[in-house]
Amino acid sequence: MKRSFSILLSLSTMCLLSGCLSVPHPFSHPGKETQNLTDRTATSRLDVPVPKDEASGDAVSKLWAQQVTEALLEQSVPAIAQPVRPGDWWLRLHTERRGDVIVPLYSVMTPKGTIRATQEGPGVSVADWNAANPDAIHTASMFGAGQVANTLTGIMAQDMEDDPHSLKHRGARIWFQGVTGAPGDGDVSLAQAFVAAFRGMKDSIQSSRTDADFIVATTVKLTDGPEGTHGHPLQHIRIDWRATDKDGHEVGIATQLHDISAHELDGMWGDVAMAAAGEAAGAVEEMITRYSSRDAKPIPDTTKGNGKKAATPQTAAPGTGG
């Protein structure tokens, strides 16, 4: 029965929760190894001032800034609708009129007022834009927020590319706190199997929290289920593998769900532990990769004279938004 459960477990529900986003943490504070990047690395928030745009009236500008801010928050970008504060990165909203169409533009600005990157959204009819059509503004804002989120991921990826100590150039160091709540020898066997699953991987398990990049803790919960076939009672098992970063911020939770014969795992877990831990190790690696954006495509920093041919950066006074 245990071997049968082991096979089925690989097909069980593996839910990646909380932190698995395309832009999971675009604005992380630099650590002690990357303090020299503070003039480029984004801060803990992105200011979104109301634009002063000739093609937009006050009503349109306020609605656009509000809608973009809300859409960015849905993308897990810590955006704030407010004037630019000293030291903050910010989003410059502006437009271009092309015939009967208004084209929304989104420029990610450094604290020095330099354009780091600009994205162009789909055009909106002049009539809808001038009338502050809520559906049209909402659609444009949602699309623009997605572009901005991807841009921020690329900016962070470039900063990581330039930092020899970042996760683009080394494996993550994981402190595993162990397993609690499992019946039988599950706490021990699951923990041992999880550590073993990382052998040969780029990321590694270490024995202490010192210098760890991420922390993983695992809980197991059993609940009584319905009567199974032929009157055999079942139990519902849930295994949560929760990952946080070194500052305690949620990275994600990988959850394994399955129904088993009642008390089937009250003794030794054996190959069940190996199957569950092996699947979980891959899920944790995926969560770390998404959260850190270490596989994201970098956006070259054209403001630093890195030798790559690109458009000349522009500047705008903080708070103008236009």
Buried (B, 14 or more C-beta within 10 A) or exposed (E): EBEEBBEBBEEBEBBBEBBBBBBBBBBBEBBEEBEEBEEBBBBEBBBBBBBBBEBBBEEBBBBBBBBBBBBBBBBBBBBBBBBBBEEBBBBBBBBEEEEEBBBBBBBBBBBEBBBBBBBEBEBBEBEBBBBBBEEBBBBBBBBBBBBBBBBBBBBBBBBBBBBEEBBBEBBBBBBBEEBBBBBBBBBBBBBBBBBBBBEEBEBBBEEEEEEBBBBBBBBBEBEEBEEBEEEEEBBBBBBBBBBBBBEEEBBBBBBBBBBBBBEBBEEBBBBBBBBBBBBBBBBBBBBBBBBBBBEBEBBBBBBEEEEEEEEEBEEBEBBBBB
